[in-house]
Amino acid sequence: MNDVVAYIQAGRDRFVADLKEWLAIPSISADPAHVADVHRSAGWLADYLRAQGFPTVEIWETPGLPTVFAEWPAEDPDAPTVVVYGHHDVQPVEPLDEWVTDPFTPVEEGDRLIGRGTSDDKGQILFHTLGLRALLAVSGRTAPPVTIKLLIEAEEETGSMHFPELLRTHRERLACDAVVISDTTMWDADVPSMCTGMRGLTEVEITLRGPSHDLHSGSFGGAVPNPLHAMADLLSALHDADGRVTLPGFYDDVVPLTDEERELFARLPFDEAEWLRTAGDSRAAYGERGYTTLERIWARPTAEINGMWGGHTGPGRKTIVPSDAHAKISFRLVAGQDPRKVQMAFEAWAAEQVPPGIEAEVRTPGGNVRPCFSPIDSVGVTAARRAMERAFGMDVLFTREGGSGPEADLADILEAPLVFVAVGLNGDRIHAPNEKVEIPLLLKGAEAIAYLWEEFATALR
């Protein structure tokens, strides 16, 4: 263990210098002006991985932006195989005037590295290479104890549109026993934790139509159905008095929290008053009765009204019965739920809610994201927890995340369990100005990875 730590510490400056070089490439996938930069980022990573010793490195083109694939076979042909997933695209940087540094000129401030992509996700990709080098150097091996396949995409920040088809196309080459995700966060630097699930997402937009045109409320008000009144009733009926979503069957497939998970969540040093302050100075917690705030945002599904409009909203008065009303609703989904099934349930439910004289039209935009989940007692999670605890020297707790990504596609298409090993922090300001990462945590991540491959070599057989 001391040898691994010594190797990583000795390689710190070179590691940070390499990371800075990669971070300087503005690989913003959402901006067409940076398409060439995203390709340049893929090329940089491919060259870097070859220099690190990966015998196979390829750039896989898609109809969109390129994914980098690398493979380093284990010495033992019967050893387990692990895919490591990450993404080399980054978020846009606006508003620029809120950055204290140039977002693509990474700057060290003590143990902190500031720049776009430091935490999400280039820093957390690169610590894998440092950890692998440490393991090989200390053990004297020329190849890792498990076959490692890196899969680093370039469209995660724009919805991973082409990623599922890429997985299906290369499914045989990506065959594995587990998928390691390093694109999440820990609870705190002093409270190491592992994510075990991410919520999914689906959205609907509903329009209610009444009269063919706006009507004078003096002549017709109170005598014909008002679409805005109907919309208010419909949206109000979406939750019951206990904060539960009322769609029939909405909770049927939800994987419930275990008593152990709830106990481990409760051990986290959660300050609800401070959390409310970060939630736009919200004055009270709210949600499904019978669950804590952490349980609600990590492990329970939600329905949120994102917007509603209709009728006269401009200055002055216009006393009408409007012809239509509109609303946008999103559902955050948890383990077991299917986005399309929820959409269909909403369509059927909405049709039953509207009164005579009102027609409902429900549109379901694309971009559904399925939830993912890893049981805390699974073989992979248990082995990864041991590796994390060796690195941090303390108990590792568990979290989940409220955000959504392509992890469910990885699990389903590759038919492999997910294991989250990451060292980002919620305070890293990902997606915001002044994104940063704590360099000591990246080094701890590398240390955990050095132990992880040894743990997996035994546990995944």
C-alpha positions as CSV (number, residue, x, y, z in Angstrom):
1,M,0.0,0.0,0.0
2,N,2.8,2.4,0.9
3,D,4.5,1.7,-2.4
4,V,1.3,2.5,-4.3
5,V,0.9,5.8,-2.5
6,A,4.5,6.7,-3.0
7,Y,4.3,6.1,-6.7
8,I,1.2,8.2,-7.0
9,Q,2.6,11.0,-5.0
10,A,5.8,10.9,-7.0
11,G,3.8,11.2,-10.2
12,R,1.5,14.0,-9.0
13,D,3.1,16.9,-11.0
14,R,3.3,15.0,-14.2
15,F,-0.3,13.8,-13.8
16,V,-1.5,17.4,-13.2
17,A,0.5,18.7,-16.1
18,D,-1.0,16.2,-18.5
19,L,-4.5,16.9,-17.2
20,K,-4.0,20.6,-17.7
21,E,-3.0,20.0,-21.3
22,W,-6.2,18.0,-22.0
23,L,-8.3,20.5,-20.1
24,A,-7.1,23.3,-22.4
25,I,-9.0,21.7,-25.3
26,P,-12.5,23.3,-25.3
27,S,-14.4,20.1,-26.1
28,I,-17.9,21.6,-25.8
29,S,-20.2,19.1,-27.4
30,A,-23.3,21.4,-27.4
31,D,-21.6,24.1,-29.5
32,P,-21.2,23.4,-33.2
33,A,-18.3,25.9,-33.3
34,H,-16.3,23.4,-31.1
35,V,-16.8,20.3,-33.2
36,A,-13.1,20.3,-34.2
37,D,-12.1,20.8,-30.6
38,V,-14.1,17.7,-29.6
39,H,-12.3,15.7,-32.3
40,R,-9.0,17.2,-31.1
41,S,-9.8,16.1,-27.5
42,A,-10.4,12.5,-28.7
43,G,-7.1,12.6,-30.6
44,W,-5.3,13.9,-27.5
45,L,-6.7,11.1,-25.3
46,A,-6.0,8.4,-27.8
47,D,-2.3,9.5,-28.1
48,Y,-2.1,9.7,-24.3
49,L,-3.5,6.2,-23.7
50,R,-1.0,4.8,-26.3
51,A,1.8,6.5,-24.4
52,Q,0.5,5.0,-21.1
53,G,0.9,1.5,-22.6
54,F,-2.6,0.5,-23.8
55,P,-1.8,-1.9,-26.7
56,T,-5.2,-1.1,-28.5
57,V,-6.5,2.4,-28.9
58,E,-9.1,3.4,-31.4
59,I,-11.4,6.4,-32.1
60,W,-14.9,5.2,-32.9
61,E,-16.7,7.7,-35.1
62,T,-20.5,8.2,-34.7
63,P,-23.0,10.3,-36.7
64,G,-22.2,12.8,-34.1
65,L,-19.0,13.1,-32.1
66,P,-16.2,10.6,-31.5
67,T,-15.8,8.0,-28.7
68,V,-12.3,6.8,-27.7
69,F,-11.9,3.0,-27.0
70,A,-8.8,1.5,-25.5
71,E,-8.1,-2.1,-24.3
72,W,-5.4,-3.6,-22.2
73,P,-5.8,-7.4,-21.9
74,A,-5.0,-9.2,-18.6
75,E,-2.1,-11.6,-18.5
76,D,-4.6,-14.3,-17.6
77,P,-6.9,-15.0,-20.5
78,D,-9.6,-16.2,-18.1
79,A,-9.4,-13.0,-15.9
80,P,-12.6,-10.9,-15.6
81,T,-13.1,-8.0,-18.0
82,V,-14.1,-4.5,-16.9
83,V,-15.4,-1.5,-19.0
84,V,-14.5,1.9,-17.7
85,Y,-17.0,4.6,-18.8
86,G,-16.5,8.3,-18.9
87,H,-16.9,11.3,-21.3
88,H,-14.5,13.8,-22.6
89,D,-17.0,16.5,-23.7
90,V,-17.7,19.4,-21.4
91,Q,-20.4,21.9,-20.7
92,P,-20.5,25.4,-22.2
93,V,-18.8,28.0,-20.0
94,E,-21.2,30.9,-20.0
95,P,-21.6,33.3,-18.2
96,L,-17.9,34.0,-18.8
97,D,-17.9,37.1,-16.6
98,E,-18.4,34.9,-13.5
99,W,-15.2,32.9,-14.1
100,V,-12.3,34.0,-11.9
101,T,-9.9,32.3,-14.5
102,D,-10.0,31.5,-18.2
103,P,-12.1,28.3,-18.2
104,F,-9.7,26.6,-20.6
105,T,-6.5,27.8,-19.0
106,P,-6.6,25.5,-15.9
107,V,-5.1,27.1,-12.8
108,E,-3.8,25.5,-9.6
109,E,-4.7,27.3,-6.4
110,G,-3.1,25.2,-3.7
111,D,-4.6,21.7,-3.9
112,R,-7.4,22.9,-6.1
113,L,-7.4,22.8,-9.9
114,I,-9.9,25.3,-11.6
115,G,-11.1,24.9,-15.1
116,R,-13.9,23.4,-17.2
117,G,-13.9,19.6,-17.1
118,T,-11.6,19.3,-14.1
119,S,-14.2,17.3,-12.2
120,D,-16.8,16.5,-14.9
121,D,-15.2,14.4,-16.3
122,K,-11.7,14.7,-17.6
123,G,-10.0,14.6,-14.2
124,Q,-12.0,11.6,-13.1
125,I,-11.1,9.8,-16.4
126,L,-7.4,10.5,-16.1
127,F,-6.9,9.2,-12.5
128,H,-7.6,5.7,-14.0
129,T,-4.3,5.8,-15.9
130,L,-2.3,6.9,-12.9
131,G,-3.8,4.2,-10.7
132,L,-3.1,1.5,-13.3
133,R,0.5,2.7,-13.7
134,A,0.9,2.5,-10.0
135,L,-0.4,-1.0,-9.8
136,L,1.8,-2.2,-12.6
137,A,4.9,-0.5,-11.2
138,V,4.5,-1.8,-7.7
139,S,3.4,-5.3,-8.6
140,G,6.0,-5.8,-11.3
141,R,3.3,-6.9,-13.8
142,T,3.4,-6.0,-17.5
143,A,-0.4,-6.2,-17.8
144,P,-3.3,-5.6,-15.4
145,P,-4.9,-8.4,-13.4
146,V,-8.2,-7.8,-15.2
147,T,-8.8,-6.9,-18.8
148,I,-9.5,-3.2,-18.9
149,K,-11.6,-1.5,-21.7
150,L,-11.9,2.3,-21.6
151,L,-15.0,3.7,-23.3
152,I,-14.9,7.5,-23.3
153,E,-17.7,9.2,-25.2
154,A,-18.2,12.8,-26.4
155,E,-21.9,13.4,-26.3
156,E,-22.8,12.9,-22.6
157,E,-23.4,16.6,-22.1
158,T,-25.9,16.7,-24.9
159,G,-27.9,13.5,-24.0
160,S,-25.7,10.7,-25.4
161,M,-27.9,10.6,-28.5
162,H,-25.7,8.1,-30.5
163,F,-24.4,6.2,-27.5
164,P,-26.9,3.3,-27.4
165,E,-26.4,2.5,-31.0
166,L,-22.6,2.6,-30.5
167,L,-23.0,0.1,-27.7
168,R,-25.1,-2.2,-29.8
169,T,-22.7,-2.0,-32.8
170,H,-19.6,-2.8,-30.6
171,R,-21.4,-5.1,-28.1
172,E,-19.1,-8.1,-28.7
173,R,-15.9,-6.0,-28.3
174,L,-17.3,-4.4,-25.2
175,A,-18.4,-7.7,-23.5
176,C,-17.5,-7.5,-19.8
177,D,-18.2,-8.6,-16.3
178,A,-18.7,-5.1,-14.8
179,V,-18.9,-1.5,-15.9
180,V,-17.1,1.1,-13.7
181,I,-18.5,4.6,-13.8
182,S,-16.3,7.6,-12.7
183,D,-18.7,10.4,-13.4
184,T,-20.4,11.0,-10.1
185,T,-19.5,12.5,-6.7
186,M,-18.8,11.6,-3.1
187,W,-20.6,13.0,-0.1
188,D,-17.5,14.9,1.1
189,A,-13.8,14.8,1.2
190,D,-13.9,13.6,4.8
191,V,-17.0,11.3,4.2
192,P,-16.1,9.1,1.3
193,S,-19.1,7.4,-0.4
194,M,-20.1,5.4,-3.4
195,C,-23.1,6.2,-5.6
196,T,-25.4,3.2,-6.2
197,G,-28.0,4.7,-8.5
198,M,-29.1,7.5,-10.7
199,R,-32.6,8.6,-11.5
200,G,-34.1,8.4,-15.0
201,L,-36.1,11.1,-16.7
202,T,-39.2,11.4,-19.0
203,E,-41.2,14.5,-20.0
204,V,-44.7,15.3,-21.3
205,E,-46.4,18.4,-22.6
206,I,-50.1,18.6,-22.4
207,T,-52.5,21.0,-24.2
208,L,-56.2,21.4,-23.2
209,R,-58.5,22.9,-25.8
210,G,-62.0,24.3,-25.3
211,P,-63.7,26.8,-27.6
212,S,-62.3,27.4,-31.0
213,H,-61.2,30.9,-30.0
214,D,-61.0,33.1,-27.0
215,L,-64.5,34.2,-25.7
216,H,-65.8,37.2,-23.9
217,S,-66.1,36.2,-20.3
218,G,-69.2,38.4,-19.7
219,S,-71.1,36.6,-22.5
220,F,-69.8,33.1,-22.0
221,G,-67.9,32.9,-18.6
222,G,-69.4,30.3,-16.3
223,A,-71.4,28.8,-19.1
224,V,-68.7,26.9,-21.1
225,P,-65.7,25.0,-19.8
226,N,-62.6,27.0,-19.3
227,P,-59.4,25.2,-20.3
228,L,-57.3,27.0,-17.7
229,H,-59.7,25.9,-14.9
230,A,-59.5,22.3,-16.3
231,M,-55.7,22.5,-16.3
232,A,-55.5,23.8,-12.8
233,D,-57.7,20.9,-11.6
234,L,-55.7,18.3,-13.6
235,L,-52.3,19.5,-12.3
236,S,-53.7,19.7,-8.7
237,A,-54.8,16.1,-9.0
238,L,-51.4,14.9,-10.0
239,H,-50.4,14.5,-6.3
240,D,-52.4,13.4,-3.3
241,A,-52.4,14.8,0.2
242,D,-49.3,12.7,1.1
243,G,-47.3,14.0,-1.9
244,R,-47.6,10.8,-3.8
245,V,-48.1,10.8,-7.6
246,T,-51.6,9.6,-8.5
247,L,-51.0,8.0,-11.9
248,P,-52.3,4.5,-11.7
249,G,-49.4,2.0,-11.5
250,F,-46.8,4.7,-11.0
251,Y,-45.1,3.0,-8.1
252,D,-45.7,-0.6,-9.2
253,D,-42.2,-1.2,-10.5
254,V,-40.3,0.9,-8.0
255,V,-37.5,-1.0,-6.3
256,P,-38.0,-0.1,-2.6
257,L,-35.2,1.0,-0.3
258,T,-33.9,-1.7,2.0
259,D,-33.6,-1.1,5.7
260,E,-29.8,-1.2,5.4
261,E,-29.8,1.5,2.7
262,R,-32.0,3.7,4.8
263,E,-29.8,3.2,7.8
264,L,-26.7,4.0,5.7
265,F,-28.3,7.2,4.3
266,A,-29.1,8.2,7.8
267,R,-25.5,8.0,8.8
268,L,-24.5,10.8,6.4
269,P,-24.0,14.1,8.1
270,F,-26.9,15.8,6.3
271,D,-27.8,19.4,7.5
272,E,-31.3,20.0,6.1
273,A,-31.3,23.7,7.1
274,E,-28.1,24.2,5.1
275,W,-29.4,22.2,2.2
276,L,-32.5,24.3,2.1
277,R,-30.3,27.4,1.9
278,T,-28.6,26.0,-1.2
279,A,-32.1,25.2,-2.6
280,G,-32.7,28.8,-3.4
281,D,-33.3,29.7,0.2
282,S,-36.4,27.4,0.3
283,R,-38.2,27.7,3.5
284,A,-39.4,24.1,4.0
285,A,-38.7,20.6,2.9
286,Y,-41.5,19.0,1.0
287,G,-42.3,15.6,-0.7
288,E,-43.7,12.2,-0.3
289,R,-44.7,11.4,3.2
290,G,-42.8,8.8,5.1
291,Y,-39.4,9.5,3.5
292,T,-36.5,11.7,4.4
293,T,-35.2,14.5,2.1
294,L,-32.2,12.4,1.0
295,E,-34.5,9.4,0.3
296,R,-36.8,11.6,-1.8
297,I,-34.2,13.1,-4.0
298,W,-32.2,9.8,-4.5
299,A,-34.6,6.9,-4.3
300,R,-38.2,8.0,-4.9
301,P,-39.8,9.1,-8.2
302,T,-41.3,12.5,-8.7
303,A,-43.6,14.5,-11.0
304,E,-42.7,18.2,-11.4
305,I,-44.7,20.9,-13.1
306,N,-42.1,22.7,-15.1
307,G,-44.3,25.4,-16.6
308,M,-47.9,26.3,-17.4
309,W,-49.4,29.0,-19.6
310,G,-52.5,30.1,-21.5
311,G,-54.9,32.9,-22.0
312,H,-53.9,36.5,-21.5
313,T,-50.6,37.1,-19.8
314,G,-49.6,40.5,-21.1
315,P,-50.1,43.9,-19.6
316,G,-53.6,45.3,-18.9
317,R,-56.9,43.5,-18.7
318,K,-58.4,41.1,-21.2
319,T,-61.5,39.4,-19.6
320,I,-61.7,36.1,-21.6
321,V,-62.4,32.4,-21.5
322,P,-59.2,31.3,-23.2
323,S,-59.4,28.7,-26.0
324,D,-56.5,26.6,-24.7
325,A,-54.1,25.9,-21.8
326,H,-50.7,24.3,-21.7
327,A,-48.3,22.7,-19.2
328,K,-44.9,20.9,-19.2
329,I,-44.3,18.1,-16.7
330,S,-41.2,16.1,-16.0
331,F,-40.9,12.8,-14.1
332,R,-37.7,11.7,-12.3
333,L,-37.8,8.0,-12.3
334,V,-36.0,5.4,-10.0
335,A,-34.9,1.8,-10.2
336,G,-37.5,-0.4,-11.9
337,Q,-39.4,2.3,-13.7
338,D,-39.7,2.5,-17.5
339,P,-40.0,6.0,-19.1
340,R,-42.4,5.0,-21.9
341,K,-44.7,3.2,-19.5
342,V,-44.9,6.4,-17.4
343,Q,-45.7,8.4,-20.5
344,M,-48.5,6.0,-21.5
345,A,-49.9,6.1,-17.9
346,F,-50.0,9.9,-18.0
347,E,-51.8,10.0,-21.4
348,A,-54.5,7.6,-20.1
349,W,-54.9,9.4,-16.8
350,A,-55.1,12.9,-18.4
351,A,-57.8,11.7,-20.8
352,E,-59.9,10.7,-17.7
353,Q,-59.3,14.0,-15.9
354,V,-60.7,16.4,-18.4
355,P,-64.4,17.5,-18.2
356,P,-66.8,17.3,-21.1
357,G,-66.1,20.0,-23.7
358,I,-62.3,19.9,-23.2
359,E,-60.0,17.9,-25.4
360,A,-56.5,16.8,-24.2
361,E,-53.5,16.4,-26.4
362,V,-50.3,14.9,-24.8
363,R,-47.0,15.2,-26.6
364,T,-44.0,13.1,-25.5
365,P,-40.7,14.5,-26.6
366,G,-37.8,12.2,-27.1
367,G,-34.7,12.0,-24.9
368,N,-36.0,9.6,-22.3
369,V,-33.4,8.4,-19.8
370,R,-33.8,5.2,-17.9
371,P,-32.8,4.9,-14.2
372,C,-30.0,2.7,-13.1
373,F,-29.2,1.0,-9.8
374,S,-26.6,-1.2,-8.2
375,P,-27.5,-3.1,-5.0
376,I,-25.1,-2.3,-2.2
377,D,-24.5,-6.0,-1.5
378,S,-23.6,-6.9,-5.1
379,V,-20.2,-8.5,-5.7
380,G,-18.9,-5.6,-7.7
381,V,-20.0,-2.9,-5.3
382,T,-18.7,-4.8,-2.3
383,A,-15.3,-5.2,-4.0
384,A,-15.1,-1.6,-5.0
385,R,-16.1,-0.5,-1.4
386,R,-13.1,-2.5,-0.1
387,A,-10.8,-0.7,-2.6
388,M,-12.2,2.7,-1.6
389,E,-11.8,1.9,2.1
390,R,-8.2,0.8,1.6
391,A,-7.5,4.2,-0.1
392,F,-9.4,6.4,2.3
393,G,-8.7,4.5,5.5
394,M,-12.3,4.7,6.8
395,D,-15.8,3.4,6.2
396,V,-17.3,4.2,2.8
397,L,-21.0,5.1,2.9
398,F,-23.5,5.1,0.0
399,T,-25.4,7.8,-1.9
400,R,-27.5,8.0,-5.0
401,E,-27.8,10.9,-7.4
402,G,-30.8,12.7,-8.6
403,G,-29.3,13.4,-12.1
404,S,-29.6,11.3,-15.2
405,G,-27.2,9.8,-17.7
406,P,-26.5,6.9,-20.1
407,E,-25.6,4.4,-17.4
408,A,-28.8,2.3,-17.9
409,D,-27.9,1.8,-21.5
410,L,-24.5,0.5,-20.5
411,A,-26.0,-1.9,-18.0
412,D,-28.8,-3.2,-20.3
413,I,-27.0,-3.4,-23.6
414,L,-23.8,-4.9,-22.2
415,E,-25.7,-7.0,-19.7
416,A,-23.2,-6.1,-16.9
417,P,-23.6,-4.6,-13.4
418,L,-22.6,-1.0,-12.7
419,V,-20.1,0.0,-10.1
420,F,-19.6,3.7,-9.3
421,V,-16.1,4.7,-8.2
422,A,-15.7,8.5,-8.2
423,V,-14.1,11.3,-6.1
424,G,-15.9,14.4,-7.3
425,L,-17.7,16.6,-4.8
426,N,-21.0,18.4,-5.0
427,G,-19.1,21.6,-4.4
428,D,-17.1,21.2,-7.5
429,R,-19.4,23.5,-9.4
430,I,-19.9,21.2,-12.3
431,H,-21.8,22.8,-15.2
432,A,-21.2,26.2,-13.5
433,P,-18.6,28.9,-13.7
434,N,-15.4,28.1,-11.8
435,E,-15.6,24.3,-11.9
436,K,-12.8,22.8,-9.9
437,V,-11.5,19.5,-8.5
438,E,-9.5,18.7,-5.4
439,I,-6.1,17.3,-6.6
440,P,-5.7,15.2,-3.4
441,L,-9.0,13.5,-4.2
442,L,-7.9,12.7,-7.7
443,L,-4.9,11.0,-6.3
444,K,-7.1,9.1,-3.8
445,G,-9.1,8.0,-6.8
446,A,-6.0,6.7,-8.5
447,E,-5.1,4.8,-5.3
448,A,-8.5,3.2,-5.1
449,I,-8.3,2.2,-8.8
450,A,-4.9,0.5,-8.1
451,Y,-6.6,-1.6,-5.5
452,L,-9.8,-2.1,-7.4
453,W,-8.3,-4.2,-10.2
454,E,-6.8,-6.6,-7.7
455,E,-10.1,-6.8,-5.9
456,F,-12.0,-7.4,-9.1
457,A,-9.6,-10.1,-10.3
458,T,-10.8,-12.3,-7.4
459,A,-14.4,-11.1,-6.8
460,L,-15.6,-11.2,-10.4
461,R,-14.5,-14.7,-11.3
